[in-house]
Amino acid sequence: MAACTFQSGFRVLPLGSLDVVVGMDWLAAYSPMQVHWQEQWIAIPYQGLITVLQGLQTSQPQQLLLHIDSVDRPDASVPDQSTLPPAIQSLLDG
């Protein structure tokens, strides 16, 4: 990203128009940070300095897609879904 080099584990997913989705592990590694969602920049500590990563700015209407999902990891046990609150379970079943 820009002139910065990052090493991180990735999973290949069919994301369509997205290049990459960073996870909590990456966000935690570069915290604390500042984010300006409207101007699409993030300021992170990088190599002892604060570096600003600027997103692409377009004149097209912007949309925000927020999708929170769990990813099965080989070392993680499968959670017991019978303990989910009924409102959440109905959404999953729907």
Contact map, one row per residue, 1 for C-alpha under 8 A:
1111110000000000000000000000000000000000000000000000100000000000000000000000000000000000000000
1111000000000000000000000000000000000000000000000000100000000000000000000000000000000000000000
1111100000000000000000000000000000000000000000000000000000000000000000000000000000000000000000
1111110000000000000000000000000000000000000000000000000000000000000000000000000000000000000000
1011111000000000000000000000000000000000000000000000000000000000000000000000000000000000000000
1001111100000000000000000000000000000000000000000000000000000000000000000000000000000000000000
0000111110000000000000000000000000000000000000000000000000000000000000000000000000000000000000
0000011111000000000000000100000000000000000000000000000000000000000000000000000000000000000000
0000001111100000000000000000000000000000000000000000000000000000000000000000000000000000000000
0000000111110000000000000000000000000000000000000000000000000000000000000000000000000000000000
0000000011111000000000000000000000000000000000000000000000000000000000000000000000000000000000
0000000001111100000000000000000000000000000000000000000000000000000000000000000000000000000000
0000000000111110000000000000000000000000000000000000000000000000000000000000000000000000000000
0000000000011111000000000000000000000000000000000000000000000000000000000000000000000000000000
0000000000001111111000000000000000000000000000000000000000000000000000000000000000000000000000
0000000000000111110000000000000000000000000000000000000000000000000000000000000000000000000000
0000000000000011111000000000000000000000000000000000000000000000000000000000000000000000000000
0000000000000011111110000000000000000000000000000000000000000000000000000000000000000000000000
0000000000000010111110000000000000000000000000000000000000000000000000000000000000000000000000
0000000000000000011111000000000000000000000000000000000000000000000000000000000000000000000000
0000000000000000011111100000000000000000000000000000000000000000000000000000000000000000000000
0000000000000000000111110110000000000000000000000000000000000000000000000000000000000000000000
0000000000000000000011111110000000000000000000000000000000000000000000000000000000000000000000
0000000000000000000001111111000000000000000000000000000000000000000000000000000000000000000000
0000000000000000000000111111100000000000000000000000000000000000000000000000000000000000000000
0000000100000000000001111111110000000000000000000000000000000000000000000000000000000000000000
0000000000000000000001111111111000000000000000000000000000000000000000000000000000000000000000
0000000000000000000000011111111100000000000000000000000000000000000000000000000000000000000000
0000000000000000000000001111111000000000000000000000000000000000000000000000000000000000000000
0000000000000000000000000111111110000000000111000000000000000000000000000000000000000000000000
0000000000000000000000000011111110000000000110000000000000000000000000000000000000000000000000
0000000000000000000000000001011111000000000110000000000000000000000000000000000000000000000000
0000000000000000000000000000011111100000011110000000000000000000000000000000000000000000000000
0000000000000000000000000000000111110000011100000000000000000000000000000000000000000000000000
0000000000000000000000000000000011111001111000000000000000000000000000000000000000000000000000
0000000000000000000000000000000001111111110000000000000000000000000000000000000000000000000000
0000000000000000000000000000000000111111100000000000000000000000000000000000000000000000000000
0000000000000000000000000000000000011111000000000000000000000000000000000000000000000000000000
0000000000000000000000000000000000011111100000000000000010000000000000000000000000000000000000
0000000000000000000000000000000000111111110000000000011110000000000000000000000000000000000000
0000000000000000000000000000000000111011111000000001111000000000000000000000000000000000000000
0000000000000000000000000000000011110001111100000001110000000000000000000000000000000000000000
0000000000000000000000000000000011100000111110000111100000000000000000000000000000000000000000
0000000000000000000000000000011111000000011111000111100000000000000000000000000000000000000000
0000000000000000000000000000011110000000001111111110000000000000000000000000000000000000000000
0000000000000000000000000000010000000000000111111110000000000000000000000000000000000000000000
0000000000000000000000000000000000000000000011111000000000000000000000000000000000000000000000
0000000000000000000000000000000000000000000011111100000000000000000000000000000000000000000000
0000000000000000000000000000000000000000000011111110000000000000000000000000000000000000000000
0000000000000000000000000000000000000000001111011111000000000000000000000000000000000000000000
0000000000000000000000000000000000000000001111001111100000000000000000000000000000000000000000
0000000000000000000000000000000000000000111100000111110000000000000000000000000000000000000000
1100000000000000000000000000000000000000111100000011111000000000000000000000000000000000000000
0000000000000000000000000000000000000001110000000001111100000000000000000000000000000000000000
0000000000000000000000000000000000000001100000000000111110000000000000000000000000000000000000
0000000000000000000000000000000000000001000000000000011111000000000000000000000000000000000000
0000000000000000000000000000000000000011000000000000001111100000000000000000000000000000000000
0000000000000000000000000000000000000000000000000000000111111000000000000000000000000000000000
0000000000000000000000000000000000000000000000000000000011111000000000000000000000000000000000
0000000000000000000000000000000000000000000000000000000001111100000000000000000000000000000000
0000000000000000000000000000000000000000000000000000000001111110000000000000000000000000000000
0000000000000000000000000000000000000000000000000000000000011111000000000000000000000000000000
0000000000000000000000000000000000000000000000000000000000001111100000000000000000000000000000
0000000000000000000000000000000000000000000000000000000000000111110000000000000000000000000000
0000000000000000000000000000000000000000000000000000000000000011111000000000000000000000000000
0000000000000000000000000000000000000000000000000000000000000001111100000000000000000000000000
0000000000000000000000000000000000000000000000000000000000000000111110000000000000000000000000
0000000000000000000000000000000000000000000000000000000000000000011111000000000000000000000000
0000000000000000000000000000000000000000000000000000000000000000001111100000000000000000000000
0000000000000000000000000000000000000000000000000000000000000000000111110000000000000000000000
0000000000000000000000000000000000000000000000000000000000000000000011111000000000000000000000
0000000000000000000000000000000000000000000000000000000000000000000001111101010000000000000000
0000000000000000000000000000000000000000000000000000000000000000000000111111000000000000000000
0000000000000000000000000000000000000000000000000000000000000000000000011111100000000000000000
0000000000000000000000000000000000000000000000000000000000000000000000001111100000000000000000
0000000000000000000000000000000000000000000000000000000000000000000000011111110000000000000000
0000000000000000000000000000000000000000000000000000000000000000000000000111111000000000000000
0000000000000000000000000000000000000000000000000000000000000000000000010001111100000000000000
0000000000000000000000000000000000000000000000000000000000000000000000000000111110000000000000
0000000000000000000000000000000000000000000000000000000000000000000000000000011111110000000000
0000000000000000000000000000000000000000000000000000000000000000000000000000001111110000100000
0000000000000000000000000000000000000000000000000000000000000000000000000000000111110000000000
0000000000000000000000000000000000000000000000000000000000000000000000000000000111111000000000
0000000000000000000000000000000000000000000000000000000000000000000000000000000111111101100000
0000000000000000000000000000000000000000000000000000000000000000000000000000000000111111100000
0000000000000000000000000000000000000000000000000000000000000000000000000000000000011111110000
0000000000000000000000000000000000000000000000000000000000000000000000000000000000001111111000
0000000000000000000000000000000000000000000000000000000000000000000000000000000000011111111100
0000000000000000000000000000000000000000000000000000000000000000000000000000000010011111111110
0000000000000000000000000000000000000000000000000000000000000000000000000000000000000111111111
0000000000000000000000000000000000000000000000000000000000000000000000000000000000000011111111
0000000000000000000000000000000000000000000000000000000000000000000000000000000000000001111111
0000000000000000000000000000000000000000000000000000000000000000000000000000000000000000111111
0000000000000000000000000000000000000000000000000000000000000000000000000000000000000000011111
